[in-house]
Amino acid sequence: MKVILLKELPGKGGEGDIIDVARGFANNYLLTQGFAVLATPGNLKQLENRRKNIAKREEERLAQANATKAALEDAKVEIAAKIGEEGQLFGSITSTMIAQAIKDTKDLDIDRRRIEIRKAIKTAGAHEVHVSLYRGISATVQVHVVDAAAPEKTDDTTADANAEHTAETQDTTTQAEESAVQ
């Protein structure tokens, strides 16, 4: 059965493409979900009239995908997670968590379904993730998983004060031990 796609359908085609699909797939999914219309002579004539608009939208989508790729390419995002012994996570890093981290660091809205995690992220450290932006355009993002419970770095003044307090405590303890021995 021949249909005209109204939206991009991954693996099948883009807007305005005429494709041949099984009758059940067309009737049960494509037509009911608004992804396609039947390729009748009237719809084909309308398609010819809309070709310029479709081409213009396609150019805009490609330009936007390339701009997003440039912003994302080799980006590094950090995700804090609870990490157990030997660097193993309690659970795993999900595409939703990665999409949120990209939004927080790069201010880009990426659909979680476009993030391709080839192997489950269950360890701390750096991992490479691919983001499929549009028809063959994808970007690579470095995801760094860090321990959420790791102590914050302290500045030098706090470290010095802690060292002085520890030294004073040790002196007091030593004096108390000497007086107890006598």
C-alpha positions as CSV (number, residue, x, y, z in Angstrom):
1,M,0.0,0.0,0.0
2,K,1.5,3.4,-1.0
3,V,1.3,6.3,1.5
4,I,2.6,9.8,1.7
5,L,4.5,10.5,4.9
6,L,3.4,13.7,6.8
7,K,6.2,13.5,9.4
8,E,9.6,11.9,9.6
9,L,9.4,8.2,10.4
10,P,12.8,6.8,11.4
11,G,13.9,4.0,9.1
12,K,11.2,4.7,6.6
13,G,11.5,8.2,5.3
14,G,10.8,11.9,5.8
15,E,8.0,14.3,5.3
16,G,6.7,14.2,1.7
17,D,8.2,10.8,0.9
18,I,6.0,8.2,-0.9
19,I,6.6,4.8,0.6
20,D,5.2,1.3,0.2
21,V,4.2,-0.3,3.5
22,A,2.1,-3.3,4.6
23,R,-1.6,-2.6,4.6
24,G,-1.9,-3.4,8.4
25,F,0.9,-1.1,9.3
26,A,-0.7,1.7,7.2
27,N,-4.2,1.2,8.5
28,N,-3.4,0.5,12.2
29,Y,-0.5,2.9,12.8
30,L,0.5,5.4,10.1
31,L,-3.0,6.6,9.1
32,T,-4.5,6.6,12.7
33,Q,-1.5,8.3,14.3
34,G,-1.3,11.0,11.6
35,F,2.0,10.0,10.2
36,A,0.7,9.4,6.7
37,V,-2.1,9.8,4.2
38,L,-3.1,7.4,1.3
39,A,-1.3,8.1,-2.0
40,T,-4.4,8.9,-3.9
41,P,-4.2,11.1,-7.1
42,G,-5.7,14.1,-5.2
43,N,-3.2,13.7,-2.3
44,L,-0.3,13.4,-4.8
45,K,-1.4,16.6,-6.5
46,Q,-1.5,18.4,-3.1
47,L,2.0,17.0,-2.4
48,E,3.4,18.6,-5.6
49,N,2.0,21.9,-4.5
50,R,3.5,21.6,-1.0
51,R,7.0,20.5,-2.2
52,K,8.5,24.0,-1.8
53,N,7.3,24.3,1.8
54,I,8.5,20.8,2.6
55,A,12.0,21.6,1.1
56,K,12.1,24.9,3.2
57,R,11.2,23.0,6.4
58,E,13.8,20.4,5.6
59,E,16.5,23.0,5.2
60,E,15.6,24.6,8.5
61,R,15.7,21.2,10.3
62,L,19.1,20.4,8.8
63,A,20.5,23.8,9.8
64,Q,19.1,23.4,13.3
65,A,20.5,19.9,13.6
66,N,24.0,21.0,12.4
67,A,23.9,23.9,14.9
68,T,23.0,21.6,17.7
69,K,25.7,19.2,16.6
70,A,28.3,22.0,16.7
71,A,27.2,22.9,20.2
72,L,27.2,19.3,21.5
73,E,30.2,17.9,19.7
74,D,32.7,16.7,22.3
75,A,30.7,18.3,25.1
76,K,31.4,17.1,28.6
77,V,28.6,16.7,31.1
78,E,28.9,15.6,34.7
79,I,26.3,13.4,36.5
80,A,26.5,12.8,40.2
81,A,25.3,9.4,41.3
82,K,25.5,7.2,44.3
83,I,28.6,5.0,43.9
84,G,29.5,1.9,45.9
85,E,32.7,0.0,46.4
86,E,35.0,-0.4,43.5
87,G,33.3,2.3,41.4
88,Q,30.0,0.5,40.8
89,L,26.8,2.5,40.7
90,F,23.6,1.7,42.6
91,G,21.5,1.4,39.5
92,S,22.5,3.0,36.2
93,I,22.6,6.3,34.3
94,T,19.5,6.7,32.1
95,S,19.0,8.7,29.0
96,T,16.7,11.0,30.9
97,M,19.5,11.9,33.3
98,I,21.8,12.6,30.4
99,A,19.2,14.8,28.7
100,Q,18.8,16.8,31.9
101,A,22.6,17.1,32.4
102,I,22.8,18.5,28.8
103,K,20.0,20.9,29.5
104,D,21.8,22.1,32.7
105,T,25.2,22.5,31.1
106,K,24.5,23.5,27.5
107,D,21.0,24.8,27.8
108,L,19.8,22.6,24.9
109,D,16.6,20.5,25.0
110,I,17.4,17.1,23.7
111,D,14.7,14.4,23.5
112,R,15.7,11.5,25.7
113,R,14.7,9.1,22.9
114,R,17.4,10.5,20.7
115,I,20.2,9.6,23.2
116,E,21.8,6.3,22.3
117,I,23.4,4.4,25.2
118,R,25.1,1.5,23.6
119,K,26.1,-0.2,26.9
120,A,24.5,0.4,30.2
121,I,26.4,3.0,32.3
122,K,26.9,1.3,35.6
123,T,30.4,2.5,36.6
124,A,32.0,5.8,37.6
125,G,34.2,7.6,35.2
126,A,34.0,8.8,31.6
127,H,31.6,7.3,29.1
128,E,30.8,8.1,25.4
129,V,27.2,8.6,24.4
130,H,25.8,9.3,20.9
131,V,22.9,11.7,20.3
132,S,21.0,11.2,17.1
133,L,19.8,14.7,16.0
134,Y,18.3,14.3,12.6
135,R,18.6,11.9,9.6
136,G,22.2,10.8,9.9
137,I,23.4,13.8,11.9
138,S,24.6,12.8,15.4
139,A,26.9,14.2,18.0
140,T,29.1,12.6,20.6
141,V,28.9,13.6,24.3
142,Q,31.3,12.7,27.1
143,V,29.4,11.7,30.3
144,H,31.4,11.8,33.5
145,V,29.9,9.9,36.4
146,V,31.0,11.2,39.7
147,D,30.2,10.2,43.3
148,A,27.4,12.3,44.7
149,A,28.5,11.6,48.3
150,A,32.1,12.6,47.7
151,P,33.2,15.3,50.1
152,E,33.3,18.8,48.7
153,K,36.8,20.3,48.2
154,T,37.6,22.6,51.1
155,D,39.6,25.8,50.7
156,D,43.0,26.3,52.4
157,T,41.6,28.3,55.3
158,T,39.2,25.5,56.4
159,A,42.0,22.9,56.0
160,D,44.4,25.0,58.1
161,A,41.8,25.5,60.8
162,N,41.0,21.7,60.9
163,A,44.8,20.9,61.1
164,E,45.2,23.4,64.0
165,H,42.2,21.9,65.9
166,T,43.6,18.4,65.4
167,A,47.0,19.5,66.7
168,E,45.4,21.2,69.8
169,T,43.4,18.0,70.5
170,Q,46.5,15.8,70.4
171,D,48.4,18.2,72.7
172,T,45.5,18.1,75.2
173,T,45.3,14.3,75.0
174,T,49.0,13.9,75.6
175,Q,48.9,16.2,78.6
176,A,46.0,14.3,80.1
177,E,47.8,11.0,79.6
178,E,51.0,12.3,81.3
179,S,49.1,13.5,84.3
180,A,47.3,10.2,84.6
181,V,50.6,8.3,84.6
182,Q,52.0,10.4,87.5
